[in-house]
Structure formats: C-alpha cells, structure tokens
Amino acid sequence: MKNTALRLVWASTFVLVVLTIMAQLNFPFSWIFFLTLFGQGLLIYTVYKVLTDNYTTDKTFDDWYEDHPMSDKD
C-alpha cells in the first residue's frame, strides 16, 4: 500500500478512538454526532482508497506464507 492509504487508516482509527473517548467523557451530543459522521465518512473513503490502491506483487498463493514455507508444513 502507498503511504496515503496507510495514513488514512491511521487517521480514521485515531478519529474513531477519540470519538469513543469523547462519548465516555460526556462531551456535548452535537460534537459526538458530527465527529461520528466525519469518522464514518473517513472510514468509507479509507476503504475505497485501500481497495483501489495500485498495488502489485509477484507473489501467488503457491508461495504460501513467507514466514512459514510449505516445505516446513509436516
């Protein structure tokens, strides 16, 4: 993934964690409501960017996992 997609993942995670903290600290409902809308929109945009990222690899399913090759499967 490109840096943009990873930054969006971190940003959306941060916004939704802050939202949870704000809800527990009894912030005004309007702040929580608008941050919820912003967070959900950011999450949808993040998913779109990750799925449409121009990422290619030469690995296939035959390569299995890099840290556990098929030859060690016994």
Secondary structure, DSSP 8 states (H G I E B T S, - for coil): --HHHHHHHHHHHHHHHHHHHHHHTT--HHHHHHHHHHHHHHHHHHHHHHHT-----S--GGG-BTTB-GGG--
